[in-house]
Amino acid sequence: MKQKIVIKVQVIKCDNCRSKAMETAAAADGVISVRLENRENIVVTGDGVDAANLCIELKEKLGYASLEIVEELMENTENNETNPTPSTFTSYASSCPNCRDSDSCPCTIL
């Protein structure tokens, strides 16, 4: 099953670090494509990629890496498009106890 993995890294100002991050991600087993998004997130698409191990490898090479999103991509057989399905792993940081209920929280920007 194809999956999309987003890992936050701190490579905003360093070209060498960006290059090292991209090479490390591309060398992982099962990786199909790697791209840098917003100069701080590495987006990996692959089949059977060990997201936790990839995050650990990036952390060892760069000093910081945080696994943000893991999504399964379902292939649509009608028109060969991929559609992401909700992930079982997503990290969220909340600043107040009401943030979990978006209808009652005044600090929600969605």
C-alpha positions in Angstrom: 0.0 0.0 0.0 1.4 3.4 -1.0 1.8 5.9 1.8 2.6 9.6 2.2 5.0 10.5 5.1 5.6 14.1 6.2 8.7 14.7 8.5 9.5 18.2 9.9 13.2 19.0 9.8 15.2 22.1 10.5 17.0 22.8 7.2 15.6 26.2 6.3 18.9 28.1 5.9 21.4 25.3 5.2 21.7 24.0 1.6 24.1 21.2 2.7 21.5 20.1 5.4 18.7 20.1 2.8 20.8 18.0 0.5 21.7 15.6 3.2 18.0 15.3 4.3 16.9 14.6 0.7 19.6 12.0 0.1 18.8 10.2 3.4 15.1 10.1 2.7 15.7 8.9 -0.9 18.0 6.1 0.2 15.3 4.5 2.5 13.7 1.2 1.3 10.5 1.6 -0.5 10.7 5.3 -1.3 9.2 6.3 -4.6 9.6 10.1 -4.4 10.9 12.8 -2.0 10.2 16.5 -2.0 10.8 19.5 0.3 7.7 21.4 1.2 7.9 24.9 2.6 11.6 24.5 3.2 10.9 22.6 6.5 8.9 19.5 5.7 10.2 16.4 3.8 7.3 14.7 2.0 8.1 11.1 1.1 5.8 8.9 -1.0 6.6 5.2 -0.9 5.4 1.6 -0.6 6.2 -0.1 2.7 8.5 2.7 4.0 9.3 2.4 7.8 8.3 6.0 8.8 9.6 5.7 12.3 13.0 4.4 11.2 13.3 7.1 8.5 12.6 9.8 11.1 15.3 8.3 13.4 17.8 8.3 10.6 17.0 11.9 9.7 17.3 12.9 13.4 20.7 11.3 13.6 22.0 13.1 10.5 20.4 16.5 11.1 19.9 16.7 14.9 16.2 17.3 14.6 13.3 15.5 12.9 9.7 15.1 13.9 7.3 12.7 12.3 4.2 14.8 11.5 1.9 12.8 9.2 1.6 9.2 7.9 -1.2 8.7 5.3 -2.2 5.7 3.2 -2.8 6.5 -0.4 -5.6 4.5 -2.0 -5.4 4.1 -5.8 -8.6 4.8 -7.6 -8.9 2.1 -10.3 -11.3 4.2 -12.4 -9.0 7.0 -13.3 -5.7 6.0 -11.7 -5.6 8.9 -9.2 -4.5 8.5 -5.6 -6.7 9.6 -2.7 -5.3 10.0 0.8 -7.2 8.3 3.6 -7.1 9.6 7.2 -4.0 8.4 9.0 -4.0 6.6 12.3 -1.0 8.7 13.3 -1.2 12.5 13.3 0.4 14.8 15.9 -1.4 17.9 17.1 -0.3 20.4 19.6 -3.0 22.2 21.6 -2.7 25.3 23.6 -5.9 25.1 25.6 -8.2 22.3 26.8 -11.0 23.4 24.5 -9.0 23.0 21.3 -10.1 19.4 20.9 -13.6 20.6 20.3 -13.4 22.9 17.3 -17.0 24.1 17.7 -16.4 25.6 21.1 -12.8 26.8 20.9 -12.2 30.5 20.1 -8.6 29.9 19.1 -9.4 27.6 16.2 -8.4 29.1 12.8 -9.8 26.5 10.6 
